């Protein structure tokens, strides 16, 4: 995939998925830390799981939220990973051509 197209697709989806992903990550981490480190009960931090899992959306939309959140994360990882791979590939080729120039005495 062309580098510009990949960046455009990544940039287009990023604003849509960033807030749900931030909510999921932060509520999950705060929930676990609150229970393990601060000794709060499950009932005291249940509201975090409501946010984490999208329960506030209702029975019908909750699985849709989870699915779209997961797909959004996979999309960002795949496109970001592909861009990173392209960057490393370009740097590696550049490094190889520098070695050839040094070996040739240029």
C-alpha positions, 0 to 999 in steps of 0.5 A, spaced: 500 500 500 502 506 498 505 510 504 501 516 503 494 512 502 496 508 508 497 515 512 491 518 510 487 512 512 490 512 519 489 519 520 482 519 517 480 513 522 484 516 528 479 521 531 473 516 531 477 511 535 481 515 540 476 517 545 473 510 545 480 507 546 482 512 551 476 511 555 476 503 555 484 503 557 483 508 562 477 505 566 480 498 565 487 500 568 483 505 574 479 499 575 484 494 576 489 499 580 483 501 585 481 494 586 488 491 587 492 497 590 487 501 594 483 495 596 476 497 593 471 492 593 468 490 586 461 494 588 465 501 589 468 501 582 463 497 578 461 504 575 468 503 571 466 497 568 460 500 566 464 505 562 469 500 560 464 495 557 459 500 554 454 498 558 451 505 559 449 504 551 444 498 553 443 491 551 443 492 544 449 497 543 453 494 548 456 488 543 456 493 537 461 498 542 465 492 544 466 490 536 467 497 533 472 498 539 476 492 538 476 493 530 478 500 531 484 498 535 486 493 530 485 498 524 490 503 528 495 497 530 495 494 523 496 501 519 501 504 524 505 497 524 505 498 516 507 505 517 512 503 522 515 497 517 515 502 511 519 507 515 524 501 518 524 498 511 526 505 508 531 506 513 534 499 512 535 500 505 538 507 506 543 504 511 545 499 505 546 504 500 551 508 505 555 501 506 555 500 498 558 507 497 563 506 503 565 500 500 566 503 493 570 508 496 565 514 494 
